[in-house]
Amino acid sequence: MYSQFKEHIQHFKTKTIFLAISGGVDSMVLSHLLSHYSIKHTLLHCNFQLREQASDLDELFIKNYAKSNNIEVNTIKFNTKDYATQHKLTIQEAARNLRYDWFKTFLTDEESVLLTAHHLDDSIETFFINLLRGTGLKGLTGIPNHENQIIRPLLSFTKTQIIDFAKTQNIQFREDSSNESDNYLRNKLRHHIIPEFKNLTQNIDTKMITLFEELKQSNHWIEKSIKNVKTELESNHKISITKLSNYPEFLWHKIFSNFGLSRKQNPELIKLANGKTGAILKIQDYNILKNRTEILVQKSQPDSEIDIKIETKNEILELRRQKFIVSQLKNDIKPNFKNSIAFLDYDKLTFPLQIRNWQKGDKIRPLGMHGNKLISDAFVDKKINKFQKESQLVILSKNQIIWMVDVMISNAFAIDNNTKSILKIEHIKY
């Protein structure tokens, strides 16, 4: 075991090492191996106070071990039951949250790592737990060897190998009575289900190692394959359905995962893509919209009406993630026309101007036309999507719409050869 463990040392021997230690055989063997190769490490022990006196004896055992071997140690007590009740968690979930939140306080820089004593049997148990609960490909890859600042150097060893090594090296450890209870799914698998698999086939440990490696490589290949399209979606917040269709449908949730789409919601995304224009799927902080041949993503907006005044000819108005810059220009200025800027005949306007959300029945007189057009019809003509409709603003002078913001100005207020003074209104989104 010494020689096999030595192969893993190069991944962390130059780091500041913290070891999560319970007093059980796994973590005690890992500390012994580190000491054997003169690798300095600090012990981190959590007393969850779940086994009355036994929990305190575990803590005392670790402190005595650290003192005898001149190893630095940090310990902490948690009221795990109260925490679980308060946060509506199982005892196992509560203990995990508490210990990893505490561990993170020690990983203050990139040179700090946490070693845990998870082994191959833990990884196999995790495979079956995730399988029973329902999981994607990543959930079937077992426990990762290296995850952020957490390293698990015993994952290639079985529990039997670890126990046999502890016996031959006279490594002292404490037994956790809770490991014998069948109240937990992991223990049921450990005591009853997995042994049956071992009876049905030879070399299951070797077969599972091979399976884990193949699944990890497959998952890595998938993530690498969809990286470019994910980057494009995150940058533009839109993707063509044709491009999305180049990928198997069961992978679509991965492309949208950074917006909070879960694997369970993948069928809803498929339905959306095959549905009618205007359909919306709401996920966490984002909305996903089917808009003709594209799927758009937009951060959810709070439901609030906008209705404010532009009081003067020189003003800056800050709104929700946007602002309007109002300024008066001389008529000899050559306007730089674009959708986000309105150039209006100042003398045709009456202050204060009003900025508000568009309303059903609103009309505007498009450039070059003498008659009015419904804003709702302008949406159709301009192929404006549902997200834009919901946030569309208009600016009015004496109840007449002078600008359908970022879309068109009214012909009745447009500058012409007779214009003496120009009002410029610039709309900026951020």
Buried (B, 14 or more C-beta within 10 A) or exposed (E): BEEEBEEBBEEBBEBBBBBBBBBBBBBBBBBBBBBEEEBEBBBBBBBBBBBEEBBEBBBBBBBEBBEEEEBEBBBBEBEBEEBBEEEEBEBBEBBEBBBBEBBBEBBEEEEBBBBBBBBBBBBBBBBBBBEEEEBBBBBBBBBBBBEEBBBBBBBBBBBEBBBEBBEEEEBEBBEBEBEEEEEBBBBBBBEEEBEEBEEEEEEBBEEBBEBBEEBBEBBEEBBEEBEEBBEBBEEEBBBBBEBBEEBEBEBBBBBBEEBEBEBEBBEBBBEBBEEEEEBBBEBEEBBBBBBEEBBBBBEEEEEEEEEBEBEEBEBEBEEEEBBBBBEEBEEEEEEEEEEEBBBBBBEBBEBBBBBBBBEEEBBBBBEEEEEBBEBBEBBEEEEBBBBBEBBBBBBBBEEBBBBBBBBBBBBBBBBEEEBEBBBBBBBEEE
